[in-house]
Amino acid sequence: MAKPRTMYGRKMVSLPEVMCREVDEYRFAHRFRNESDALRSLIEAGLRFMKAGADHATA
């Protein structure tokens, strides 16, 4: 039986050296199993932050 897909998109980005190091530091400090999980966490946090700012600005 096929395993259900939980991920539906792939994004490829290039990052400056400093940002790569910061992602690695975040990953190890928060004990993520892999870089993809760390990047998803950072993106989710950034999106929540942006949404909260947009909600706050329109209130």
C-alpha positions, 0 to 999 in steps of 0.5 A: 500500500502506498504511503500517503503524501504529507508534503506537497511542495518543494522550494529551492533557495540559495542562502548567504553563508551567514544565514546558512550558519544561523540555520544550522545553529538554530537546528542544533539548538532546537534538536531538529532531526534534519535541516528541512524540519528546522527550515519549516519551523523558521518559515512557520514562525516568520509567517505567524509573525507577519500575520500577527503584524498584519492583523495588528495593523488593521485593528 
